Amino acid sequence: MDARLADRIHTIVIGGGERTAAAVRGLIAEAAIALRLAEDAASAARAKALDPSTAPADVPAARAAMDGAAFERDRLAASLEALQGLADELDAAEAEAQRRGAYDAALAERDALAAAVTTDYPILAAQLVAMLQRIVDCDARIEAVNRDLPRDGGWIHRVEDVARGAVDLEPIHRQGVPRLTSMNIYPLPILGASSNRLWPPRDGG
């Protein structure tokens, strides 16, 4: 094994260096190439050591070379296995860190928004209810006036028709437009666990 590669593997396995999944997987790619070369070298050394044509005097050296090449191959294979396990651990740790970050961010956003709702919703809801009640009262007065218009007075459109720019629509088309004062499908609730509501009033007003 190349000494520099061996040092880098050792450093990262014992906890040093850049311990990220990406860095380890880069090292895995290098180690995989080195392992293929080591396997080829081990096969060649074994073939030479076992070759009957190798001179007896050269056999001890050939055998030592075979054993050395097999050791390098096996050490690289073990290193690659260790790196793969480390990469899997780092992948899991990084994924967990991302989940934790998203969880903490969502929790912080939830708490901040819940505090804002607790503080702001009652004020905004009260303002909206007051406006809705004014609309209802004004529309009732408009309806009464429209039943007995003065000679030079034109028809008075309701508040929401004017606000929505719907005064030019045919009455049949205006009838299908949801009205703020008739929020029966999505009533305006009182903040809390109660089923009571702020609007519309339960008496239907």
VONUKOL-813517 format. One record per residue (C-alpha): x, y, z; residue number from 1. Coordinates in nm, 2 decimals. Layout:
<atoms>
+--------+--------+--------+-----+
!      X !      Y !      Z !  nr !
+--------+--------+--------+-----+
!      X !      Y !      Z ! NUM !
...
+--------+--------+--------+-----+
</atoms>
This chain:
<atoms>
+--------+--------+--------+-----+
!      X !      Y !      Z !  nr !
+--------+--------+--------+-----+
!   0.00 !   0.00 !   0.00 !   1 !
!   0.12 !   0.35 !  -0.08 !   2 !
!   0.26 !   0.50 !   0.24 !   3 !
!   0.07 !   0.83 !   0.20 !   4 !
!  -0.26 !   0.64 !   0.14 !   5 !
!  -0.19 !   0.42 !   0.44 !   6 !
!  -0.12 !   0.73 !   0.66 !   7 !
!  -0.44 !   0.90 !   0.54 !   8 !
!  -0.65 !   0.59 !   0.61 !   9 !
!  -0.50 !   0.55 !   0.95 !  10 !
!  -0.56 !   0.92 !   1.04 !  11 !
!  -0.92 !   0.92 !   0.94 !  12 !
!  -1.00 !   0.58 !   1.10 !  13 !
!  -0.86 !   0.69 !   1.44 !  14 !
!  -1.06 !   1.01 !   1.43 !  15 !
!  -0.84 !   1.27 !   1.27 !  16 !
!  -0.85 !   1.45 !   0.94 !  17 !
!  -1.17 !   1.56 !   0.76 !  18 !
!  -1.43 !   1.32 !   0.89 !  19 !
!  -1.71 !   1.38 !   0.65 !  20 !
!  -1.89 !   1.11 !   0.45 !  21 !
!  -1.78 !   1.28 !   0.13 !  22 !
!  -1.42 !   1.28 !   0.23 !  23 !
!  -1.43 !   0.92 !   0.34 !  24 !
!  -1.60 !   0.81 !   0.02 !  25 !
!  -1.33 !   0.99 !  -0.17 !  26 !
!  -1.07 !   0.79 !   0.02 !  27 !
!  -1.27 !   0.47 !  -0.04 !  28 !
!  -1.25 !   0.53 !  -0.42 !  29 !
!  -0.87 !   0.57 !  -0.39 !  30 !
!  -0.84 !   0.26 !  -0.17 !  31 !
!  -1.06 !   0.05 !  -0.41 !  32 !
!  -0.82 !   0.13 !  -0.70 !  33 !
!  -0.52 !   0.05 !  -0.48 !  34 !
!  -0.69 !  -0.28 !  -0.38 !  35 !
!  -0.74 !  -0.39 !  -0.74 !  36 !
!  -0.37 !  -0.32 !  -0.81 !  37 !
!  -0.27 !  -0.51 !  -0.49 !  38 !
!  -0.49 !  -0.81 !  -0.60 !  39 !
!  -0.31 !  -0.81 !  -0.93 !  40 !
!   0.03 !  -0.79 !  -0.76 !  41 !
!  -0.06 !  -1.07 !  -0.52 !  42 !
!  -0.18 !  -1.30 !  -0.80 !  43 !
!   0.14 !  -1.23 !  -0.99 !  44 !
!   0.36 !  -1.29 !  -0.68 !  45 !
!   0.18 !  -1.62 !  -0.61 !  46 !
!   0.21 !  -1.74 !  -0.96 !  47 !
!   0.59 !  -1.67 !  -0.96 !  48 !
!   0.64 !  -1.83 !  -0.61 !  49 !
!   0.45 !  -2.15 !  -0.72 !  50 !
!   0.59 !  -2.16 !  -1.07 !  51 !
!   0.81 !  -2.47 !  -1.11 !  52 !
!   1.03 !  -2.28 !  -1.34 !  53 !
!   1.14 !  -2.05 !  -1.06 !  54 !
!   1.49 !  -2.15 !  -0.95 !  55 !
!   1.50 !  -2.32 !  -0.60 !  56 !
!   1.74 !  -2.05 !  -0.49 !  57 !
!   1.49 !  -1.78 !  -0.57 !  58 !
!   1.19 !  -1.96 !  -0.41 !  59 !
!   1.25 !  -1.81 !  -0.06 !  60 !
!   1.25 !  -1.46 !  -0.20 !  61 !
!   0.95 !  -1.54 !  -0.42 !  62 !
!   0.76 !  -1.68 !  -0.13 !  63 !
!   0.84 !  -1.38 !   0.08 !  64 !
!   0.72 !  -1.15 !  -0.20 !  65 !
!   0.40 !  -1.36 !  -0.23 !  66 !
!   0.33 !  -1.34 !   0.14 !  67 !
!   0.41 !  -0.97 !   0.14 !  68 !
!   0.18 !  -0.90 !  -0.16 !  69 !
!  -0.10 !  -1.11 !   0.00 !  70 !
!  -0.06 !  -0.91 !   0.32 !  71 !
!  -0.08 !  -0.58 !   0.14 !  72 !
!  -0.39 !  -0.70 !  -0.04 !  73 !
!  -0.56 !  -0.82 !   0.27 !  74 !
!  -0.47 !  -0.51 !   0.47 !  75 !
!  -0.61 !  -0.29 !   0.19 !  76 !
!  -0.93 !  -0.50 !   0.19 !  77 !
!  -0.96 !  -0.46 !   0.57 !  78 !
!  -0.90 !  -0.09 !   0.53 !  79 !
!  -1.16 !  -0.06 !   0.27 !  80 !
!  -1.41 !  -0.24 !   0.48 !  81 !
!  -1.34 !  -0.01 !   0.78 !  82 !
!  -1.37 !   0.30 !   0.56 !  83 !
!  -1.70 !   0.18 !   0.42 !  84 !
!  -1.83 !   0.12 !   0.77 !  85 !
!  -1.71 !   0.47 !   0.87 !  86 !
!  -1.88 !   0.63 !   0.57 !  87 !
!  -2.21 !   0.46 !   0.66 !  88 !
!  -2.18 !   0.59 !   1.01 !  89 !
!  -2.10 !   0.94 !   0.89 !  90 !
!  -2.39 !   0.93 !   0.64 !  91 !
!  -2.63 !   0.83 !   0.92 !  92 !
!  -2.48 !   1.10 !   1.15 !  93 !
!  -2.51 !   1.37 !   0.89 !  94 !
!  -2.86 !   1.27 !   0.80 !  95 !
!  -2.96 !   1.28 !   1.17 !  96 !
!  -2.80 !   1.62 !   1.20 !  97 !
!  -3.01 !   1.74 !   0.91 !  98 !
!  -3.32 !   1.60 !   1.06 !  99 !
!  -3.23 !   1.76 !   1.40 ! 100 !
!  -3.17 !   2.09 !   1.23 ! 101 !
!  -3.51 !   2.08 !   1.05 ! 102 !
!  -3.68 !   1.96 !   1.37 ! 103 !
!  -3.53 !   2.24 !   1.58 ! 104 !
!  -3.61 !   2.50 !   1.31 ! 105 !
!  -3.97 !   2.39 !   1.29 ! 106 !
!  -4.00 !   2.38 !   1.66 ! 107 !
!  -3.86 !   2.73 !   1.70 ! 108 !
!  -4.08 !   2.86 !   1.42 ! 109 !
!  -4.39 !   2.69 !   1.58 ! 110 !
!  -4.32 !   2.84 !   1.92 ! 111 !
!  -4.26 !   3.19 !   1.78 ! 112 !
!  -4.57 !   3.18 !   1.57 ! 113 !
!  -4.78 !   3.03 !   1.86 ! 114 !
!  -4.66 !   3.32 !   2.08 ! 115 !
!  -4.76 !   3.57 !   1.80 ! 116 !
!  -5.10 !   3.41 !   1.76 ! 117 !
!  -5.15 !   3.42 !   2.14 ! 118 !
!  -5.06 !   3.79 !   2.15 ! 119 !
!  -5.20 !   3.91 !   1.81 ! 120 !
!  -5.50 !   3.69 !   1.73 ! 121 !
!  -5.73 !   3.82 !   2.00 ! 122 !
!  -5.66 !   4.18 !   1.89 ! 123 !
!  -5.70 !   4.11 !   1.52 ! 124 !
!  -6.01 !   3.89 !   1.57 ! 125 !
!  -6.17 !   4.16 !   1.78 ! 126 !
!  -6.10 !   4.41 !   1.51 ! 127 !
!  -6.24 !   4.18 !   1.25 ! 128 !
!  -6.55 !   4.10 !   1.45 ! 129 !
!  -6.62 !   4.47 !   1.51 ! 130 !
!  -6.58 !   4.53 !   1.13 ! 131 !
!  -6.81 !   4.24 !   1.04 ! 132 !
!  -7.07 !   4.37 !   1.28 ! 133 !
!  -7.05 !   4.72 !   1.13 ! 134 !
!  -7.10 !   4.56 !   0.79 ! 135 !
!  -7.40 !   4.37 !   0.91 ! 136 !
!  -7.55 !   4.68 !   1.07 ! 137 !
!  -7.47 !   4.90 !   0.77 ! 138 !
!  -7.62 !   4.64 !   0.52 ! 139 !
!  -7.94 !   4.63 !   0.73 ! 140 !
!  -7.97 !   5.01 !   0.71 ! 141 !
!  -7.90 !   4.99 !   0.34 ! 142 !
!  -8.17 !   4.73 !   0.29 ! 143 !
!  -8.42 !   4.95 !   0.48 ! 144 !
!  -8.33 !   5.25 !   0.27 ! 145 !
!  -8.35 !   5.06 !  -0.06 ! 146 !
!  -8.71 !   4.95 !   0.03 ! 147 !
!  -8.81 !   5.32 !   0.02 ! 148 !
!  -8.57 !   5.52 !  -0.19 ! 149 !
!  -8.61 !   5.89 !  -0.24 ! 150 !
!  -8.71 !   6.01 !  -0.59 ! 151 !
!  -8.36 !   6.11 !  -0.69 ! 152 !
!  -8.18 !   5.83 !  -0.51 ! 153 !
!  -8.02 !   5.53 !  -0.68 ! 154 !
!  -8.00 !   5.18 !  -0.55 ! 155 !
!  -7.74 !   5.15 !  -0.27 ! 156 !
!  -7.51 !   4.84 !  -0.30 ! 157 !
!  -7.40 !   4.65 !   0.00 ! 158 !
!  -7.07 !   4.71 !   0.17 ! 159 !
!  -6.89 !   4.39 !   0.04 ! 160 !
!  -7.02 !   4.44 !  -0.31 ! 161 !
!  -6.85 !   4.78 !  -0.33 ! 162 !
!  -6.54 !   4.66 !  -0.15 ! 163 !
!  -6.50 !   4.37 !  -0.39 ! 164 !
!  -6.58 !   4.58 !  -0.70 ! 165 !
!  -6.88 !   4.36 !  -0.77 ! 166 !
!  -7.14 !   4.63 !  -0.81 ! 167 !
!  -7.14 !   4.58 !  -1.19 ! 168 !
!  -7.21 !   4.20 !  -1.17 ! 169 !
!  -7.55 !   4.06 !  -1.23 ! 170 !
!  -7.73 !   3.99 !  -0.90 ! 171 !
!  -7.73 !   3.61 !  -0.98 ! 172 !
!  -7.35 !   3.62 !  -1.00 ! 173 !
!  -7.31 !   3.82 !  -0.68 ! 174 !
!  -7.51 !   3.56 !  -0.50 ! 175 !
!  -7.24 !   3.30 !  -0.55 ! 176 !
!  -6.97 !   3.51 !  -0.40 ! 177 !
!  -6.88 !   3.40 !  -0.04 ! 178 !
!  -6.94 !   3.68 !   0.21 ! 179 !
!  -6.73 !   3.77 !   0.51 ! 180 !
!  -7.04 !   3.82 !   0.72 ! 181 !
!  -7.16 !   3.46 !   0.64 ! 182 !
!  -6.85 !   3.26 !   0.75 ! 183 !
!  -7.05 !   2.95 !   0.85 ! 184 !
!  -6.82 !   2.71 !   0.68 ! 185 !
!  -6.50 !   2.85 !   0.83 ! 186 !
!  -6.62 !   3.04 !   1.15 ! 187 !
!  -6.39 !   3.27 !   1.34 ! 188 !
!  -6.30 !   3.07 !   1.65 ! 189 !
!  -6.22 !   3.19 !   2.00 ! 190 !
!  -5.86 !   3.12 !   2.08 ! 191 !
!  -5.84 !   2.81 !   2.30 ! 192 !
!  -5.98 !   2.46 !   2.32 ! 193 !
!  -6.34 !   2.58 !   2.34 ! 194 !
!  -6.57 !   2.52 !   2.04 ! 195 !
!  -6.72 !   2.86 !   2.09 ! 196 !
!  -6.67 !   3.11 !   1.81 ! 197 !
!  -6.64 !   3.48 !   1.77 ! 198 !
!  -6.82 !   3.49 !   1.43 ! 199 !
!  -7.08 !   3.44 !   1.31 ! 200 !
!  -7.29 !   3.49 !   1.63 ! 201 !
!  -7.47 !   3.18 !   1.73 ! 202 !
!  -7.80 !   3.36 !   1.70 ! 203 !
!  -7.73 !   3.39 !   1.33 ! 204 !
!  -7.70 !   3.77 !   1.34 ! 205 !
+--------+--------+--------+-----+
</atoms>
